[in-house]
């Protein structure tokens, strides 16, 4: 697979061996299918099925699969997030930014979406795996991607075509590759299998320029290049190669063009409403004006992330790597921590029961929404491996009335697995138990704290105690009785909700005074969790420091080798009959 210049995702045939379908239906007007949810109306030829090669049958991957595979993204921002995830995973290869912007297609002036990072880039084999289905070399537990499908689903959900430019240094060899994944090309040409035109270049130190890699001959290279020039936004090889000037020494640049239209015939992505943001065109949650209460609700991030890419990207990761920026339309996206939106926060530790010996502890921070507890904003932001999967998720809402109103929470649930589009979790027993536990947390928090935001205190008996709460134990009184009955009474007293513990607080104490001890306990728990987080961060920094020291040592060795090689070459040049170096000096 990695040795092909033109990648056929269903067999080892090259482009020259493939012929387009002779079906006239395949050449129908492409413009009539620019709406994403109608673009799957692809006329399948009669020859679609399996092919026989070397006595073995091989299944064909029809171009229609590009569209059907992309329908896993019901939400266009979810597709962009997949591509940003790939850039985040490149932090281990030196990436410091991912850049997202609108550019113009130089062929017809239509809007195109640019996504670029300065990571390690891809060598010839890696870019072919990227263009193929199901390949993934992200085995690290810290990597976000794992299925090898995000690039295809993300790009094809945003537009009909994408061209990829990538530059990589491997084994002291600098290469750059260009690949085209084009639904338009495949449909218009009537292909019945997915073909990806690709060309590769290698840096020649003798000429100080990039030269083509002709592994399969000049004719094969010229065939792939001609398809790139015909179907990409760039009409000459010079324009193609000029794109690498924006990449630098290493990185990847993607241009997604022929962007999809919505059901009303307008472009799905709105680049004009805010020149520092990208909106979803015509989204129903976009504020249309109104009174101040509605305006506060619409301006809250729980509402804005639905239609504003900047708002969504600001909460997409729980923690952004140090020295890494997400840049949207020329302006850095400021990271937004959901915990900072909470008042009267509590820390709850939840230990899910699962098979295996690994003990899992899930830290959940829960509280009321600042300045907007009565606006109906509530829910949990649930992350997986630092990536937001469910934003402001309500779960099963069984209670009625105002119970749970204005309660938000945030947690990282790495013990449950997300679906491949990273917009939901697999509906397993573990996730169902998490759902039940989070609902219980929210209801209990409301009953214990609702009077702090103006609601009548709930004095309900028989409440289920919070088994997972980390509560500092009270000292046993010297006057207390002995025996099992005494221990039982002490345990019940420790778990009594503050509203009903009249003996401890006194009936006539103000509400704020009654919760002072509780807030102090909350602050202690927050400091404990923050201390653990800082310890973990210190360990990560120590590990990074060791890795950087090793890299410095490696670079010093390479520098010494290069200096030694330079000395040898200089001595060799001086031994020549006529020394051009002395002449120039």
VENSULLIN-V497407 format. One record per backbone hydrogen bond with DSSP energy under -0.5 kcal/mol. NH is the residue of the N-H (numbers start at 0). CO is the residue of the C=O. If there is no record, write none. Layout:
BEGIN
<<NH;CO> <NH;CO>>
END
This chain:
BEGIN
<<3;0> <6;4> <6;195> <7;5> <8;6> <8;193> <10;7> <16;13> <17;13> <17;14> <20;189> <25;22> <26;23> <27;24> <32;29> <33;30> <35;260> <37;34> <38;34> <38;35> <40;37> <41;39> <43;41> <47;44> <50;57> <52;50> <52;55> <55;52> <57;50> <59;48> <61;59> <64;61> <65;62> <66;62> <67;63> <68;64> <69;65> <70;66> <71;68> <72;69> <73;71> <77;74> <78;74> <79;75> <80;76> <81;77> <82;78> <83;79> <84;80> <85;81> <86;82> <87;83> <88;84> <89;85> <89;86> <90;87> <91;88> <92;89> <93;90> <94;89> <97;324> <98;115> <99;326> <100;113> <102;111> <104;109> <105;103> <107;104> <108;104> <111;102> <112;255> <113;100> <113;111> <114;253> <115;98> <116;251> <117;96> <126;122> <127;123> <128;124> <129;125> <130;126> <131;127> <133;147> <138;136> <142;139> <152;148> <153;149> <154;150> <155;151> <156;152> <157;153> <157;154> <158;154> <159;257> <160;256> <161;180> <162;254> <163;178> <164;252> <165;176> <166;250> <167;174> <169;167> <169;172> <172;169> <174;167> <174;172> <175;200> <176;165> <177;198> <178;163> <179;196> <180;161> <181;179> <182;159> <182;180> <185;181> <186;182> <187;183> <188;184> <189;185> <189;186> <190;185> <193;60> <194;192> <195;6> <196;194> <198;177> <200;175> <201;210> <202;173> <203;208> <204;202> <207;203> <208;203> <210;201> <212;199> <213;211> <214;212> <216;213> <220;216> <221;217> <222;218> <223;219> <224;220> <225;221> <226;222> <227;223> <228;224> <229;225> <230;226> <231;227> <234;232> <239;235> <240;236> <241;237> <242;238> <242;239> <243;240> <244;241> <245;242> <246;243> <247;243> <250;166> <251;116> <252;164> <253;114> <254;162> <255;112> <255;253> <256;160> <256;254> <258;110> <259;157> <260;33> <261;265> <264;261> <267;259> <269;278> <270;268> <276;273> <278;269> <279;306> <280;267> <280;278> <282;279> <285;282> <287;288> <294;290> <295;291> <296;292> <297;293> <298;294> <299;295> <299;296> <302;299> <303;299> <304;300> <305;302> <306;303> <307;303> <308;277> <308;306> <311;307> <312;308> <313;309> <314;310> <314;311> <315;311> <317;385> <323;320> <324;95> <326;97> <326;324> <327;325> <327;330> <328;99> <328;326> <330;327> <332;325> <333;331> <335;313> <336;334> <337;335> <339;336> <340;337> <341;338> <342;367> <345;365> <347;345> <347;363> <348;467> <349;347> <349;361> <351;349> <353;351> <359;357> <361;349> <362;360> <363;347> <363;361> <364;409> <365;345> <365;363> <366;407> <367;342> <368;405> <369;340> <371;368> <374;371> <376;371> <377;375> <378;406> <379;392> <380;408> <381;379> <381;389> <382;380> <382;410> <383;386> <386;383> <387;315> <388;381> <389;381> <390;388> <392;379> <392;389> <396;394> <397;395> <402;399> <404;401> <406;403> <407;366> <407;405> <408;378> <409;364> <410;380> <412;382> <412;410> <413;411> <415;412> <418;423> <421;418> <425;416> <427;425> <431;427> <432;428> <433;429> <434;430> <435;431> <436;432> <437;433> <438;434> <439;435> <440;436> <441;437> <442;438> <443;439> <444;440> <445;441> <446;442> <447;443> <448;444> <449;445> <451;448> <452;449> <453;450> <454;449> <457;446> <458;456> <459;457> <464;462> <466;464> <468;465> <469;346> <470;468> <479;476> <486;482> <487;483> <488;484> <489;485> <490;486> <491;487> <492;488> <493;489> <494;490> <495;492> <499;496> <500;496> <500;497> <501;499> <504;500> <505;501> <508;505> <513;509> <514;510> <514;511> <515;512> <518;514> <519;515> <520;516> <521;517> <522;518> <523;519> <524;520> <525;521> <526;522> <527;523> <528;524> <529;525> <530;526> <531;527> <532;528> <533;529> <534;530> <535;531> <536;532> <537;533> <538;534> <539;535> <540;536> <541;537> <542;538> <543;539> <544;540> <545;541> <546;542> <547;543> <548;544> <549;545> <550;546> <551;547> <552;548> <553;549> <554;550> <555;551> <556;552> <557;553> <558;554> <559;555> <560;556> <561;557> <562;558> <563;559> <564;560> <565;561> <566;562> <567;563> <568;564> <569;565> <570;566> <571;567> <572;568> <573;569> <574;570> <575;572> <578;576> <579;577> <582;578> <583;579> <584;580>>
END
